[in-house]
Amino acid sequence: MTDSRTRPLVVVAAFAASLAIGLLVTFWLLGGWSGATGPAAIGGPFALSDASGARVTDASLKGRPSLVFFGFTHCPDVCPTTLFEMSELMRAMGPDADKVNAYFISVDPERDTPAAMKDYLSSFDPRLKGLTGTPDEIAKVVAGYRVYARKVPLKDGDYTMDHTALVYLMDRNGRFVAPFNLKRTPQEAADDLRRYL
């Protein structure tokens, strides 16, 4: 096969794998393997930079509910789709959208500089904040949120990222509630999110 025919297959395989892993991680997050009655501990201390270079930490989640999504700017499908759905949710929230944190955290610090994140997110709702950091900073937040993220080399020397494709809902105290479902109408999602304001 030529590289031009192989690359789409690799991307499709990575997408399929991320969906399967996402389902498994959801099951795990909800305590499916632990025998515990509540969700597993998700979150914890982190310190990252937003598009302006300002520091954002776990303390920034306090005082309002937060939606947290992990991805990367070179993502061909899942990330832009999810960010579009988050944008539609924010629009449906109306003035209440200003009472919600919405974060897009990079799993690809090698390419996702603050400037790259700012440029990428310019196509979405302006209240979506892109966060990135050093590889160590990203590794810490990825571990804290139990995110699966792995670099997948492509034949042309480039790479893509296989990653968990969940939106994490954190409450006003910065504690994990559950994966947030965007696969419904924006108004239904907005009505659900308002319960946490």
N, C-alpha and C positions, 0 to 999 in steps of 0.2 A: 504494500500500500504506500501511496505517496503521503508526505507530511500533511498536505491539504485535506486528505481524506481521513487521516488518523486523528488530527486535532479535534474535530467535532465529536468523534467517538469518545475521546478522553474526557471532554467537557461534559458530555451526556452521562458517562459513567460516574464522574465526580458528583454530578447533580443527583443521580440516583442514590449514590452512596450517602450523600449528605441527608437526603430525605429519610433513608433507613436509619441512619445514626440519630437523626432528630427525633424519630419515634421512640427509639430505644432510650435516648437521654430523657425525653419527656416522662417515660415510664419510670426511669430511675429517679428523676427529680421529685416525682410524686410519691416516692417511697415504695415503689413496686418490688424491689428486691430486699429491702431492709427489714420488712416486717414491722416497721415503725408506724405509728398512727398519724404522723404529720409529715410534711415535706422535709426533704433533706436540707441541711444548712447551705444556703446559697448567698453569695455576696461577700462582704468583708472589706477590709481596708484596701484602698487603691489611690493612686495619684497619677493623673494623666493630664494632657494639654489639649485645649480646644483650638479651634481654627485661628484664634487671635494670639495663641501662645499662653493664655491664662490657665492656671492650674485648676483642675476639677478633681475633687476627692469624693470619697464615700460620704463625707459630711454634706456634700452638695445635694444628696438625695433626700435629706431630712426636710420635713415641713410640707412636702407635697408628694403625690404618687409619681412614680417614674416608670417609663417604658425604656428598656435597655435591649438593644439589638446588636449582635456582633456580626461583622462582615468585613468586606474590603472593597476598595474602589474599582478594582479590575474585575469584579464579579459580573458574569455575563447575564444572570437571570434572577436568582433568588433575592439578592440584595436590592437591586433597583425595584423589583416588584414589591418587596416588603416595605421599602422606604416610601414608595408611592402610596401603599395602603396606610401607612402611618400618617402620611400627609393628608390623605382623605379623612382619616379619623380626626386629626387636629382641626380640619376645616369644619367637620360636623360638630365638634365640641363648641364652636363659636367662641365667645369670650372666656369660657371655662378652660380653653386650651392654654391660657396663660398661667393656669394653676397646676400644670403638669410638666414634669421634666421628660424630655424625649432625647435619648442618647443613641448614637451610632458609634460603636467602639470598634476600631480596626483590629483585625487579627493579622495584619500584614504591615508591621511597622517599617519594613525595609522600603516599601514604596509609598506608604500612606503618611506623608508628612502633613503638618497642619495646613500648609497651602494646598496640597492635593485634596485633602478632606474638604476644605472650604470650596474649592472649585467644583468638586463632585456634588456636594450637597446644595449648590446653587440652583439645581433643578428641582428641589423639593421644598417642602414647607420651611420657612426661615426659622421656625422654632426647633427644628431638629438640629441638635448639636453634635458635631463630629469630634470624637476623642481619639487621640493616639499617644504614643510615647515611645520610649526605648524598648528594645526587645525584652529586657528584664521587667519593665513596668507592665508591658502587655502580658507577659507570661504570668505575672502575679494576678492580674484581674481575670485572665482566662481560667486560671486554676481556681480562684475564688468563686467564680460563677459556674464552675464545672463545664466549661465549654470545650468541645472537641474542635481542635484546629490543627491542620497539618498541611504542609507545603506539598504540592503534587507537581513534579517536574513534567514539562512538555518536551516533545522531541526537538523543537526548534530552539531549545535552550531557555525558553521562558518558563513560567510556572503559573499554576493557579492555586487556590486555597480551598481545601475541603473543610467545612466548618459547620457547627451547630446552627440551625436556622430557626431558632426560637426567639420570640419576643418575651422578655422577662418583665413581669409586673412586680414592682416593689411598692410597698405601702408608704405612708407618710413618715414612718420611722426608719425607712431604708431597709425593711425586711422583705424577703421574697414572699410573694403571695402564691403565684402560679404562672405558668405560661399564659400569655394573653392571646386570645383568639382574634385574629384579624380577618378570618375567612367568613365574613358575614357582612351585612350592609354597614357602611360607616356610621349610620345613626344608631344601629343596634350596639356596635362596639362603643360608641360615645356614651350611650345610656349606661352601659355596663361600667365603663371607666369612671363615670360621675359618682358612682357609689363609694369610691375611694377618696373623693375630694375632702 
